[in-house]
Amino acid sequence: MDKRSRARELTIQVLYQLDIQGSEYFSLLDDFLIENEQDDSIRVLASQWSREAWQNVEFCDDLIGKASLKWKLSRLSPVDKSVLRMSVYHLKFCPDIPPKVVINEAVELGKKFSTAQSPGFINGVLDAVMKNIKADSSE
């Protein structure tokens, strides 16, 4: 597994914990990353993505809500929500990561950590988010 993929796994785990425990979890973030990853560069990247995604969580949730018209955010599984939040953060705020890579990685995370239906759902939501982001930027 490459370093960025591993950092994504750690990021969704952190976002999951933040969703459950709230921002107080940041006090445990460094310990969690040290305990779960030996590579400093992966820990730094996961920490950065986790912090920045959480700082923009309301914005990301708004984009997810607009893209998943039939599903309220509160009905999504915490795992799917974490994958979507990280991926929407990447789509909107990380122009160095190609959208196709973001979506592919998110689908793979859905396959690995969630239900059989999650990869298709994640793919559909992120495709709609990407289109909405492109439409907003062209206006």
A tleap script that builds the chain and sets N, CA, C and O, in Angstrom:
source leaprc.protein.ff14SB
mol = sequence {
  NMET ASP LYS ARG SER ARG ALA ARG GLU LEU
  THR ILE GLN VAL LEU TYR GLN LEU ASP ILE
  GLN GLY SER GLU TYR PHE SER LEU LEU ASP
  ASP PHE LEU ILE GLU ASN GLU GLN ASP ASP
  SER ILE ARG VAL LEU ALA SER GLN TRP SER
  ARG GLU ALA TRP GLN ASN VAL GLU PHE CYS
  ASP ASP LEU ILE GLY LYS ALA SER LEU LYS
  TRP LYS LEU SER ARG LEU SER PRO VAL ASP
  LYS SER VAL LEU ARG MET SER VAL TYR HIE
  LEU LYS PHE CYS PRO ASP ILE PRO PRO LYS
  VAL VAL ILE ASN GLU ALA VAL GLU LEU GLY
  LYS LYS PHE SER THR ALA GLN SER PRO GLY
  PHE ILE ASN GLY VAL LEU ASP ALA VAL MET
  LYS ASN ILE LYS ALA ASP SER SER CGLU
}
set mol.1.N position { 0.846 -1.178 0.000 }
set mol.1.CA position { 0.000 0.000 0.000 }
set mol.1.C position { 0.890 1.240 0.000 }
set mol.1.O position { 1.866 1.322 0.746 }
set mol.2.N position { 0.536 2.200 -0.849 }
set mol.2.CA position { 1.359 3.404 -0.889 }
set mol.2.C position { 1.050 4.314 0.299 }
set mol.2.O position { 0.052 4.134 0.998 }
set mol.3.N position { 1.923 5.289 0.510 }
set mol.3.CA position { 1.837 6.130 1.704 }
set mol.3.C position { 0.557 6.954 1.756 }
set mol.3.O position { -0.043 7.107 2.820 }
set mol.4.N position { 0.141 7.479 0.624 }
set mol.4.CA position { -1.068 8.316 0.621 }
set mol.4.C position { -2.319 7.471 0.892 }
set mol.4.O position { -3.245 7.929 1.562 }
set mol.5.N position { -2.343 6.257 0.381 }
set mol.5.CA position { -3.481 5.368 0.663 }
set mol.5.C position { -3.537 5.039 2.154 }
set mol.5.O position { -4.613 5.029 2.751 }
set mol.6.N position { -2.395 4.776 2.740 }
set mol.6.CA position { -2.349 4.493 4.182 }
set mol.6.C position { -2.778 5.725 4.977 }
set mol.6.O position { -3.500 5.602 5.966 }
set mol.7.N position { -2.340 6.903 4.554 }
set mol.7.CA position { -2.754 8.134 5.235 }
set mol.7.C position { -4.272 8.331 5.135 }
set mol.7.O position { -4.898 8.829 6.071 }
set mol.8.N position { -4.854 7.941 4.008 }
set mol.8.CA position { -6.317 8.035 3.859 }
set mol.8.C position { -7.027 7.102 4.846 }
set mol.8.O position { -8.023 7.481 5.460 }
set mol.9.N position { -6.510 5.891 4.990 }
set mol.9.CA position { -7.109 4.962 5.960 }
set mol.9.C position { -7.093 5.556 7.362 }
set mol.9.O position { -8.100 5.525 8.069 }
set mol.10.N position { -5.951 6.095 7.758 }
set mol.10.CA position { -5.848 6.693 9.090 }
set mol.10.C position { -6.773 7.908 9.215 }
set mol.10.O position { -7.390 8.118 10.259 }
set mol.11.N position { -6.864 8.693 8.161 }
set mol.11.CA position { -7.713 9.888 8.190 }
set mol.11.C position { -9.177 9.519 8.395 }
set mol.11.O position { -9.868 10.157 9.189 }
set mol.12.N position { -9.658 8.495 7.689 }
set mol.12.CA position { -11.071 8.157 7.902 }
set mol.12.C position { -11.297 7.606 9.305 }
set mol.12.O position { -12.373 7.789 9.875 }
set mol.13.N position { -10.300 6.936 9.864 }
set mol.13.CA position { -10.437 6.452 11.238 }
set mol.13.C position { -10.498 7.629 12.219 }
set mol.13.O position { -11.279 7.617 13.170 }
set mol.14.N position { -9.668 8.637 11.974 }
set mol.14.CA position { -9.690 9.826 12.835 }
set mol.14.C position { -11.015 10.567 12.682 }
set mol.14.O position { -11.617 10.971 13.676 }
set mol.15.N position { -11.471 10.749 11.443 }
set mol.15.CA position { -12.746 11.450 11.225 }
set mol.15.C position { -13.910 10.695 11.859 }
set mol.15.O position { -14.845 11.308 12.373 }
set mol.16.N position { -13.853 9.382 11.823 }
set mol.16.CA position { -14.871 8.563 12.489 }
set mol.16.C position { -14.876 8.879 13.992 }
set mol.16.O position { -15.931 9.126 14.577 }
set mol.17.N position { -13.696 8.870 14.604 }
set mol.17.CA position { -13.601 9.157 16.043 }
set mol.17.C position { -14.066 10.573 16.357 }
set mol.17.O position { -14.743 10.791 17.362 }
set mol.18.N position { -13.717 11.529 15.522 }
set mol.18.CA position { -14.165 12.907 15.732 }
set mol.18.C position { -15.686 13.003 15.641 }
set mol.18.O position { -16.314 13.746 16.396 }
set mol.19.N position { -16.273 12.250 14.712 }
set mol.19.CA position { -17.730 12.247 14.562 }
set mol.19.C position { -18.399 11.686 15.807 }
set mol.19.O position { -19.447 12.179 16.224 }
set mol.20.N position { -17.810 10.671 16.397 }
set mol.20.CA position { -18.382 10.015 17.571 }
set mol.20.C position { -18.073 10.796 18.855 }
set mol.20.O position { -18.960 11.012 19.681 }
set mol.21.N position { -16.817 11.216 19.020 }
set mol.21.CA position { -16.369 11.808 20.280 }
set mol.21.C position { -16.325 13.331 20.282 }
set mol.21.O position { -16.278 13.945 21.348 }
set mol.22.N position { -16.341 13.946 19.108 }
set mol.22.CA position { -16.244 15.396 19.037 }
set mol.22.C position { -14.793 15.861 18.999 }
set mol.22.O position { -13.862 15.056 19.006 }
set mol.23.N position { -14.629 17.159 18.960 }
set mol.23.CA position { -13.305 17.764 18.789 }
set mol.23.C position { -12.336 17.444 19.919 }
set mol.23.O position { -11.128 17.614 19.755 }
set mol.24.N position { -12.836 16.985 21.058 }
set mol.24.CA position { -11.957 16.604 22.162 }
set mol.24.C position { -11.002 15.491 21.746 }
set mol.24.O position { -9.941 15.316 22.344 }
set mol.25.N position { -11.388 14.738 20.712 }
set mol.25.CA position { -10.542 13.631 20.256 }
set mol.25.C position { -9.184 14.126 19.751 }
set mol.25.O position { -8.223 13.356 19.723 }
set mol.26.N position { -9.092 15.399 19.353 }
set mol.26.CA position { -7.809 15.919 18.880 }
set mol.26.C position { -6.711 15.766 19.930 }
set mol.26.O position { -5.536 15.661 19.580 }
set mol.27.N position { -7.077 15.752 21.204 }
set mol.27.CA position { -6.066 15.574 22.255 }
set mol.27.C position { -5.435 14.180 22.201 }
set mol.27.O position { -4.349 13.972 22.741 }
set mol.28.N position { -6.103 13.235 21.559 }
set mol.28.CA position { -5.599 11.863 21.437 }
set mol.28.C position { -5.023 11.557 20.054 }
set mol.28.O position { -4.499 10.468 19.821 }
set mol.29.N position { -5.122 12.513 19.149 }
set mol.29.CA position { -4.760 12.271 17.755 }
set mol.29.C position { -3.321 11.807 17.589 }
set mol.29.O position { -3.072 10.792 16.938 }
set mol.30.N position { -2.378 12.527 18.160 }
set mol.30.CA position { -0.969 12.146 17.993 }
set mol.30.C position { -0.697 10.753 18.541 }
set mol.30.O position { 0.023 9.973 17.918 }
set mol.31.N position { -1.266 10.432 19.704 }
set mol.31.CA position { -1.080 9.095 20.278 }
set mol.31.C position { -1.657 8.021 19.362 }
set mol.31.O position { -1.036 6.977 19.160 }
set mol.32.N position { -2.839 8.270 18.809 }
set mol.32.CA position { -3.463 7.315 17.892 }
set mol.32.C position { -2.562 7.075 16.678 }
set mol.32.O position { -2.334 5.930 16.285 }
set mol.33.N position { -2.055 8.150 16.093 }
set mol.33.CA position { -1.234 8.009 14.892 }
set mol.33.C position { 0.089 7.303 15.192 }
set mol.33.O position { 0.532 6.467 14.405 }
set mol.34.N position { 0.716 7.626 16.308 }
set mol.34.CA position { 1.970 6.962 16.685 }
set mol.34.C position { 1.740 5.475 16.937 }
set mol.34.O position { 2.564 4.636 16.574 }
set mol.35.N position { 0.616 5.166 17.558 }
set mol.35.CA position { 0.295 3.771 17.873 }
set mol.35.C position { -0.014 2.949 16.624 }
set mol.35.O position { 0.206 1.738 16.608 }
set mol.36.N position { -0.523 3.601 15.578 }
set mol.36.CA position { -0.999 2.875 14.409 }
set mol.36.C position { -0.140 3.000 13.159 }
set mol.36.O position { -0.413 2.348 12.151 }
set mol.37.N position { 0.900 3.834 13.215 }
set mol.37.CA position { 1.742 4.000 12.031 }
set mol.37.C position { 3.156 4.383 12.439 }
set mol.37.O position { 3.354 5.293 13.244 }
set mol.38.N position { 4.145 3.678 11.875 }
set mol.38.CA position { 5.541 3.952 12.191 }
set mol.38.C position { 6.143 5.051 11.324 }
set mol.38.O position { 7.053 5.755 11.761 }
set mol.39.N position { 5.652 5.201 10.122 }
set mol.39.CA position { 6.218 6.144 9.161 }
set mol.39.C position { 5.799 7.582 9.490 }
set mol.39.O position { 4.613 7.914 9.477 }
set mol.40.N position { 6.783 8.419 9.781 }
set mol.40.CA position { 6.511 9.814 10.137 }
set mol.40.C position { 5.762 10.558 9.036 }
set mol.40.O position { 4.836 11.316 9.326 }
set mol.41.N position { 6.145 10.354 7.785 }
set mol.41.CA position { 5.514 11.101 6.696 }
set mol.41.C position { 4.034 10.743 6.552 }
set mol.41.O position { 3.222 11.602 6.207 }
set mol.42.N position { 3.683 9.507 6.809 }
set mol.42.CA position { 2.280 9.088 6.751 }
set mol.42.C position { 1.513 9.726 7.904 }
set mol.42.O position { 0.399 10.216 7.717 }
set mol.43.N position { 2.102 9.720 9.090 }
set mol.43.CA position { 1.446 10.333 10.254 }
set mol.43.C position { 1.206 11.820 10.036 }
set mol.43.O position { 0.137 12.335 10.364 }
set mol.44.N position { 2.193 12.506 9.486 }
set mol.44.CA position { 2.061 13.950 9.238 }
set mol.44.C position { 0.931 14.207 8.245 }
set mol.44.O position { 0.106 15.095 8.460 }
set mol.45.N position { 0.889 13.445 7.174 }
set mol.45.CA position { -0.147 13.627 6.165 }
set mol.45.C position { -1.538 13.315 6.729 }
set mol.45.O position { -2.484 14.066 6.494 }
set mol.46.N position { -1.661 12.226 7.458 }
set mol.46.CA position { -2.951 11.864 8.062 }
set mol.46.C position { -3.397 12.924 9.058 }
set mol.46.O position { -4.580 13.258 9.119 }
set mol.47.N position { -2.473 13.451 9.830 }
set mol.47.CA position { -2.807 14.502 10.790 }
set mol.47.C position { -3.287 15.756 10.068 }
set mol.47.O position { -4.297 16.349 10.448 }
set mol.48.N position { -2.566 16.155 9.033 }
set mol.48.CA position { -2.950 17.349 8.270 }
set mol.48.C position { -4.330 17.179 7.647 }
set mol.48.O position { -5.192 18.046 7.794 }
set mol.49.N position { -4.543 16.062 6.951 }
set mol.49.CA position { -5.830 15.834 6.302 }
set mol.49.C position { -6.958 15.761 7.322 }
set mol.49.O position { -8.042 16.294 7.083 }
set mol.50.N position { -6.719 15.112 8.447 }
set mol.50.CA position { -7.758 14.987 9.476 }
set mol.50.C position { -8.139 16.347 10.038 }
set mol.50.O position { -9.321 16.670 10.155 }
set mol.51.N position { -7.139 17.137 10.382 }
set mol.51.CA position { -7.396 18.459 10.966 }
set mol.51.C position { -8.099 19.382 9.977 }
set mol.51.O position { -9.065 20.057 10.331 }
set mol.52.N position { -7.614 19.410 8.740 }
set mol.52.CA position { -8.198 20.312 7.757 }
set mol.52.C position { -9.583 19.862 7.315 }
set mol.52.O position { -10.462 20.693 7.089 }
set mol.53.N position { -9.783 18.561 7.190 }
set mol.53.CA position { -11.123 18.068 6.843 }
set mol.53.C position { -12.107 18.412 7.960 }
set mol.53.O position { -13.238 18.820 7.695 }
set mol.54.N position { -11.670 18.245 9.208 }
set mol.54.CA position { -12.568 18.545 10.335 }
set mol.54.C position { -12.842 20.047 10.438 }
set mol.54.O position { -13.946 20.450 10.806 }
set mol.55.N position { -11.851 20.872 10.118 }
set mol.55.CA position { -12.066 22.326 10.123 }
set mol.55.C position { -13.102 22.731 9.071 }
set mol.55.O position { -13.781 23.747 9.220 }
set mol.56.N position { -13.214 21.946 8.026 }
set mol.56.CA position { -14.141 22.228 6.926 }
set mol.56.C position { -15.328 21.274 6.898 }
set mol.56.O position { -15.987 21.134 5.869 }
set mol.57.N position { -15.603 20.617 8.026 }
set mol.57.CA position { -16.620 19.565 8.046 }
set mol.57.C position { -18.016 20.086 7.687 }
set mol.57.O position { -18.768 19.395 7.000 }
set mol.58.N position { -18.369 21.281 8.137 }
set mol.58.CA position { -19.697 21.811 7.804 }
set mol.58.C position { -19.827 22.063 6.307 }
set mol.58.O position { -20.859 21.764 5.707 }
set mol.59.N position { -18.787 22.608 5.715 }
set mol.59.CA position { -18.781 22.844 4.277 }
set mol.59.C position { -18.888 21.511 3.526 }
set mol.59.O position { -19.684 21.378 2.597 }
set mol.60.N position { -18.082 20.533 3.936 }
set mol.60.CA position { -18.111 19.209 3.300 }
set mol.60.C position { -19.476 18.551 3.465 }
set mol.60.O position { -20.013 17.977 2.518 }
set mol.61.N position { -20.034 18.635 4.670 }
set mol.61.CA position { -21.360 18.053 4.919 }
set mol.61.C position { -22.426 18.695 4.044 }
set mol.61.O position { -23.343 18.018 3.579 }
set mol.62.N position { -22.308 19.999 3.819 }
set mol.62.CA position { -23.264 20.692 2.956 }
set mol.62.C position { -23.180 20.147 1.529 }
set mol.62.O position { -24.207 19.894 0.900 }
set mol.63.N position { -21.973 19.969 1.026 }
set mol.63.CA position { -21.799 19.414 -0.318 }
set mol.63.C position { -22.310 17.976 -0.397 }
set mol.63.O position { -22.928 17.585 -1.388 }
set mol.64.N position { -22.053 17.202 0.636 }
set mol.64.CA position { -22.544 15.815 0.667 }
set mol.64.C position { -24.066 15.809 0.679 }
set mol.64.O position { -24.692 15.037 -0.047 }
set mol.65.N position { -24.663 16.667 1.501 }
set mol.65.CA position { -26.122 16.748 1.582 }
set mol.65.C position { -26.765 17.118 0.256 }
set mol.65.O position { -27.797 16.557 -0.113 }
set mol.66.N position { -26.161 18.059 -0.464 }
set mol.66.CA position { -26.689 18.466 -1.772 }
set mol.66.C position { -26.562 17.350 -2.799 }
set mol.66.O position { -27.392 17.237 -3.701 }
set mol.67.N position { -25.534 16.529 -2.667 }
set mol.67.CA position { -25.281 15.467 -3.640 }
set mol.67.C position { -26.048 14.182 -3.335 }
set mol.67.O position { -26.244 13.354 -4.225 }
set mol.68.N position { -26.477 14.011 -2.106 }
set mol.68.CA position { -27.199 12.785 -1.726 }
set mol.68.C position { -28.622 13.148 -1.334 }
set mol.68.O position { -29.013 13.038 -0.172 }
set mol.69.N position { -29.379 13.579 -2.317 }
set mol.69.CA position { -30.718 14.122 -2.090 }
set mol.69.C position { -31.654 13.164 -1.363 }
set mol.69.O position { -32.497 13.597 -0.577 }
set mol.70.N position { -31.514 11.884 -1.615 }
set mol.70.CA position { -32.426 10.912 -1.006 }
set mol.70.C position { -32.008 10.506 0.401 }
set mol.70.O position { -32.763 9.830 1.100 }
set mol.71.N position { -30.814 10.910 0.822 }
set mol.71.CA position { -30.287 10.493 2.121 }
set mol.71.C position { -29.927 11.701 2.960 }
set mol.71.O position { -29.201 12.587 2.511 }
set mol.72.N position { -30.434 11.732 4.173 }
set mol.72.CA position { -30.003 12.751 5.122 }
set mol.72.C position { -28.662 12.307 5.698 }
set mol.72.O position { -28.413 11.116 5.884 }
set mol.73.N position { -27.818 13.272 5.973 }
set mol.73.CA position { -26.496 12.973 6.513 }
set mol.73.C position { -26.593 12.145 7.794 }
set mol.73.O position { -25.759 11.272 8.033 }
set mol.74.N position { -27.600 12.413 8.608 }
set mol.74.CA position { -27.760 11.694 9.872 }
set mol.74.C position { -28.066 10.210 9.663 }
set mol.74.O position { -27.890 9.410 10.582 }
set mol.75.N position { -28.521 9.834 8.469 }
set mol.75.CA position { -28.835 8.432 8.184 }
set mol.75.C position { -27.641 7.653 7.639 }
set mol.75.O position { -27.686 6.425 7.565 }
set mol.76.N position { -26.591 8.345 7.262 }
set mol.76.CA position { -25.420 7.659 6.721 }
set mol.76.C position { -24.666 6.942 7.831 }
set mol.76.O position { -24.649 7.388 8.979 }
set mol.77.N position { -24.049 5.834 7.475 }
set mol.77.CA position { -23.217 5.141 8.455 }
set mol.77.C position { -22.020 6.030 8.783 }
set mol.77.O position { -21.547 6.773 7.922 }
set mol.78.N position { -21.531 5.961 10.010 }
set mol.78.CA position { -20.366 6.785 10.363 }
set mol.78.C position { -19.145 6.511 9.477 }
set mol.78.O position { -18.357 7.419 9.213 }
set mol.79.N position { -18.987 5.280 9.024 }
set mol.79.CA position { -17.855 4.957 8.156 }
set mol.79.C position { -18.016 5.644 6.802 }
set mol.79.O position { -17.085 6.287 6.315 }
set mol.80.N position { -19.194 5.509 6.195 }
set mol.80.CA position { -19.430 6.150 4.900 }
set mol.80.C position { -19.302 7.666 5.018 }
set mol.80.O position { -18.750 8.320 4.134 }
set mol.81.N position { -19.810 8.211 6.104 }
set mol.81.CA position { -19.721 9.652 6.320 }
set mol.81.C position { -18.255 10.092 6.406 }
set mol.81.O position { -17.881 11.130 5.860 }
set mol.82.N position { -17.445 9.311 7.083 }
set mol.82.CA position { -16.022 9.646 7.219 }
set mol.82.C position { -15.308 9.581 5.871 }
set mol.82.O position { -14.508 10.457 5.546 }
set mol.83.N position { -15.596 8.549 5.093 }
set mol.83.CA position { -14.998 8.429 3.759 }
set mol.83.C position { -15.423 9.608 2.886 }
set mol.83.O position { -14.600 10.207 2.193 }
set mol.84.N position { -16.703 9.930 2.925 }
set mol.84.CA position { -17.199 11.045 2.114 }
set mol.84.C position { -16.617 12.380 2.556 }
set mol.84.O position { -16.238 13.195 1.715 }
set mol.85.N position { -16.540 12.613 3.848 }
set mol.85.CA position { -15.992 13.882 4.339 }
set mol.85.C position { -14.543 14.067 3.895 }
set mol.85.O position { -14.169 15.138 3.417 }
set mol.86.N position { -13.736 13.033 4.051 }
set mol.86.CA position { -12.349 13.136 3.636 }
set mol.86.C position { -12.266 13.369 2.131 }
set mol.86.O position { -11.485 14.201 1.670 }
set mol.87.N position { -13.062 12.643 1.375 }
set mol.87.CA position { -12.997 12.730 -0.079 }
set mol.87.C position { -13.484 14.078 -0.591 }
set mol.87.O position { -12.900 14.634 -1.521 }
set mol.88.N position { -14.539 14.606 -0.001 }
set mol.88.CA position { -15.025 15.925 -0.407 }
set mol.88.C position { -13.992 16.989 -0.057 }
set mol.88.O position { -13.765 17.919 -0.832 }
set mol.89.N position { -13.373 16.853 1.100 }
set mol.89.CA position { -12.272 17.755 1.454 }
set mol.89.C position { -11.184 17.702 0.378 }
set mol.89.O position { -10.691 18.741 -0.061 }
set mol.90.N position { -10.812 16.493 -0.044 }
set mol.90.CA position { -9.784 16.351 -1.075 }
set mol.90.C position { -10.229 16.977 -2.390 }
set mol.90.O position { -9.455 17.680 -3.038 }
set mol.91.N position { -11.476 16.724 -2.785 }
set mol.91.CA position { -11.966 17.275 -4.045 }
set mol.91.C position { -11.954 18.800 -4.043 }
set mol.91.O position { -11.607 19.424 -5.046 }
set mol.92.N position { -12.327 19.389 -2.930 }
set mol.92.CA position { -12.469 20.844 -2.866 }
set mol.92.C position { -11.161 21.566 -2.531 }
set mol.92.O position { -10.883 22.627 -3.091 }
set mol.93.N position { -10.368 21.011 -1.639 }
set mol.93.CA position { -9.235 21.759 -1.087 }
set mol.93.C position { -7.846 21.212 -1.434 }
set mol.93.O position { -6.838 21.792 -1.032 }
set mol.94.N position { -7.784 20.114 -2.168 }
set mol.94.CA position { -6.484 19.518 -2.512 }
set mol.94.C position { -6.353 19.370 -4.035 }
set mol.94.O position { -6.476 18.266 -4.565 }
set mol.95.N position { -6.104 20.478 -4.730 }
set mol.95.CA position { -6.045 20.424 -6.192 }
set mol.95.C position { -4.907 19.562 -6.736 }
set mol.95.O position { -4.902 19.220 -7.919 }
set mol.96.N position { -3.942 19.208 -5.880 }
set mol.96.CA position { -2.842 18.353 -6.314 }
set mol.96.C position { -3.252 16.886 -6.445 }
set mol.96.O position { -2.508 16.076 -6.999 }
set mol.97.N position { -4.447 16.545 -5.928 }
set mol.97.CA position { -4.926 15.165 -6.021 }
set mol.97.C position { -5.995 15.113 -7.120 }
set mol.97.O position { -7.030 15.768 -6.995 }
set mol.98.N position { -5.765 14.356 -8.181 }
set mol.98.CA position { -6.750 14.278 -9.261 }
set mol.98.C position { -8.093 13.720 -8.761 }
set mol.98.O position { -8.114 12.767 -7.983 }
set mol.99.N position { -9.211 14.311 -9.206 }
set mol.99.CA position { -10.528 13.835 -8.768 }
set mol.99.C position { -10.750 12.342 -8.975 }
set mol.99.O position { -11.365 11.685 -8.135 }
set mol.100.N position { -10.258 11.803 -10.082 }
set mol.100.CA position { -10.424 10.356 -10.331 }
set mol.100.C position { -9.733 9.533 -9.255 }
set mol.100.O position { -10.236 8.485 -8.852 }
set mol.101.N position { -8.586 10.002 -8.790 }
set mol.101.CA position { -7.859 9.299 -7.725 }
set mol.101.C position { -8.653 9.376 -6.425 }
set mol.101.O position { -8.786 8.381 -5.712 }
set mol.102.N position { -9.177 10.558 -6.121 }
set mol.102.CA position { -9.982 10.731 -4.902 }
set mol.102.C position { -11.143 9.761 -4.901 }
set mol.102.O position { -11.372 9.059 -3.915 }
set mol.103.N position { -11.876 9.717 -6.000 }
set mol.103.CA position { -13.069 8.865 -6.065 }
set mol.103.C position { -12.681 7.392 -6.018 }
set mol.103.O position { -13.311 6.616 -5.300 }
set mol.104.N position { -11.665 6.994 -6.762 }
set mol.104.CA position { -11.232 5.596 -6.753 }
set mol.104.C position { -10.794 5.159 -5.359 }
set mol.104.O position { -11.170 4.083 -4.894 }
set mol.105.N position { -10.002 5.993 -4.695 }
set mol.105.CA position { -9.546 5.655 -3.341 }
set mol.105.C position { -10.736 5.551 -2.384 }
set mol.105.O position { -10.772 4.661 -1.534 }
set mol.106.N position { -11.700 6.450 -2.517 }
set mol.106.CA position { -12.881 6.418 -1.647 }
set mol.106.C position { -13.683 5.137 -1.858 }
set mol.106.O position { -14.140 4.525 -0.892 }
set mol.107.N position { -13.854 4.735 -3.094 }
set mol.107.CA position { -14.578 3.495 -3.402 }
set mol.107.C position { -13.842 2.301 -2.785 }
set mol.107.O position { -14.469 1.407 -2.218 }
set mol.108.N position { -12.520 2.292 -2.899 }
set mol.108.CA position { -11.737 1.199 -2.310 }
set mol.108.C position { -11.864 1.183 -0.785 }
set mol.108.O position { -11.947 0.112 -0.183 }
set mol.109.N position { -11.880 2.351 -0.165 }
set mol.109.CA position { -12.073 2.417 1.293 }
set mol.109.C position { -13.462 1.908 1.673 }
set mol.109.O position { -13.625 1.218 2.679 }
set mol.110.N position { -14.458 2.253 0.863 }
set mol.110.CA position { -15.809 1.737 1.105 }
set mol.110.C position { -15.853 0.221 1.026 }
set mol.110.O position { -16.509 -0.425 1.843 }
set mol.111.N position { -15.164 -0.350 0.053 }
set mol.111.CA position { -15.100 -1.810 -0.079 }
set mol.111.C position { -14.433 -2.443 1.138 }
set mol.111.O position { -14.871 -3.482 1.632 }
set mol.112.N position { -13.369 -1.802 1.612 }
set mol.112.CA position { -12.579 -2.380 2.693 }
set mol.112.C position { -13.244 -2.233 4.059 }
set mol.112.O position { -13.180 -3.152 4.875 }
set mol.113.N position { -13.882 -1.090 4.321 }
set mol.113.CA position { -14.340 -0.789 5.670 }
set mol.113.C position { -15.854 -0.748 5.860 }
set mol.113.O position { -16.324 -0.649 6.994 }
set mol.114.N position { -16.631 -0.823 4.774 }
set mol.114.CA position { -18.065 -0.634 4.937 }
set mol.114.C position { -18.851 -1.781 4.308 }
set mol.114.O position { -18.339 -2.892 4.174 }
set mol.115.N position { -20.075 -1.512 3.931 }
set mol.115.CA position { -20.980 -2.556 3.441 }
set mol.115.C position { -20.820 -2.778 1.934 }
set mol.115.O position { -20.115 -2.028 1.259 }
set mol.116.N position { -21.465 -3.788 1.433 }
set mol.116.CA position { -21.406 -4.103 0.005 }
set mol.116.C position { -22.022 -2.995 -0.849 }
set mol.116.O position { -21.622 -2.806 -1.998 }
set mol.117.N position { -22.985 -2.268 -0.301 }
set mol.117.CA position { -23.646 -1.192 -1.037 }
set mol.117.C position { -22.847 0.116 -1.010 }
set mol.117.O position { -23.076 0.997 -1.840 }
set mol.118.N position { -21.936 0.245 -0.088 }
set mol.118.CA position { -21.224 1.504 0.107 }
set mol.118.C position { -20.394 1.967 -1.091 }
set mol.118.O position { -20.444 3.153 -1.419 }
set mol.119.N position { -19.642 1.106 -1.755 }
set mol.119.CA position { -18.831 1.604 -2.869 }
set mol.119.C position { -19.648 2.317 -3.951 }
set mol.119.O position { -19.244 3.377 -4.429 }
set mol.120.N position { -20.771 1.756 -4.332 }
set mol.120.CA position { -21.622 2.388 -5.340 }
set mol.120.C position { -22.211 3.698 -4.849 }
set mol.120.O position { -22.272 4.678 -5.591 }
set mol.121.N position { -22.642 3.710 -3.599 }
set mol.121.CA position { -23.191 4.926 -3.008 }
set mol.121.C position { -22.128 6.019 -2.947 }
set mol.121.O position { -22.376 7.158 -3.343 }
set mol.122.N position { -20.950 5.669 -2.451 }
set mol.122.CA position { -19.845 6.630 -2.342 }
set mol.122.C position { -19.482 7.172 -3.720 }
set mol.122.O position { -19.291 8.378 -3.882 }
set mol.123.N position { -19.385 6.296 -4.705 }
set mol.123.CA position { -19.062 6.708 -6.063 }
set mol.123.C position { -20.095 7.708 -6.594 }
set mol.123.O position { -19.732 8.737 -7.164 }
set mol.124.N position { -21.362 7.406 -6.408 }
set mol.124.CA position { -22.423 8.288 -6.898 }
set mol.124.C position { -22.417 9.650 -6.229 }
set mol.124.O position { -22.555 10.677 -6.894 }
set mol.125.N position { -22.258 9.658 -4.918 }
set mol.125.CA position { -22.244 10.926 -4.182 }
set mol.125.C position { -21.036 11.762 -4.598 }
set mol.125.O position { -21.171 12.959 -4.852 }
set mol.126.N position { -19.870 11.151 -4.669 }
set mol.126.CA position { -18.667 11.914 -5.015 }
set mol.126.C position { -18.694 12.406 -6.459 }
set mol.126.O position { -18.192 13.490 -6.755 }
set mol.127.N position { -19.269 11.627 -7.345 }
set mol.127.CA position { -19.417 12.085 -8.726 }
set mol.127.C position { -20.295 13.336 -8.767 }
set mol.127.O position { -19.976 14.294 -9.471 }
set mol.128.N position { -21.393 13.332 -8.020 }
set mol.128.CA position { -22.284 14.497 -7.965 }
set mol.128.C position { -21.589 15.687 -7.298 }
set mol.128.O position { -21.739 16.822 -7.751 }
set mol.129.N position { -20.836 15.438 -6.235 }
set mol.129.CA position { -20.093 16.513 -5.561 }
set mol.129.C position { -19.101 17.135 -6.528 }
set mol.129.O position { -18.997 18.359 -6.612 }
set mol.130.N position { -18.369 16.297 -7.262 }
set mol.130.CA position { -17.371 16.797 -8.201 }
set mol.130.C position { -18.038 17.684 -9.264 }
set mol.130.O position { -17.516 18.745 -9.604 }
set mol.131.N position { -19.182 17.248 -9.783 }
set mol.131.CA position { -19.906 18.048 -10.780 }
set mol.131.C position { -20.367 19.372 -10.180 }
set mol.131.O position { -20.290 20.411 -10.836 }
set mol.132.N position { -20.848 19.341 -8.930 }
set mol.132.CA position { -21.292 20.570 -8.274 }
set mol.132.C position { -20.124 21.534 -8.045 }
set mol.132.O position { -20.272 22.744 -8.217 }
set mol.133.N position { -18.981 21.004 -7.664 }
set mol.133.CA position { -17.791 21.838 -7.445 }
set mol.133.C position { -17.372 22.479 -8.774 }
set mol.133.O position { -17.070 23.671 -8.817 }
set mol.134.N position { -17.353 21.699 -9.850 }
set mol.134.CA position { -16.984 22.240 -11.157 }
set mol.134.C position { -17.979 23.297 -11.612 }
set mol.134.O position { -17.579 24.326 -12.156 }
set mol.135.N position { -19.264 23.059 -11.397 }
set mol.135.CA position { -20.290 24.037 -11.792 }
set mol.135.C position { -20.140 25.332 -11.006 }
set mol.135.O position { -20.268 26.422 -11.564 }
set mol.136.N position { -19.866 25.211 -9.702 }
set mol.136.CA position { -19.692 26.405 -8.858 }
set mol.136.C position { -18.459 27.209 -9.267 }
set mol.136.O position { -18.477 28.439 -9.221 }
set mol.137.N position { -17.400 26.526 -9.661 }
set mol.137.CA position { -16.172 27.237 -10.011 }
set mol.137.C position { -16.235 27.874 -11.384 }
set mol.137.O position { -15.459 28.784 -11.676 }
set mol.138.N position { -17.152 27.411 -12.241 }
set mol.138.CA position { -17.260 27.984 -13.581 }
set mol.138.C position { -18.226 29.168 -13.614 }
set mol.138.O position { -18.325 29.854 -14.632 }
set mol.139.N position { -18.923 29.411 -12.537 }
set mol.139.CA position { -19.881 30.523 -12.515 }
set mol.139.C position { -19.192 31.847 -12.331 }
set mol.139.O position { -19.852 32.885 -12.290 }
savepdb mol mol.pdb
quit
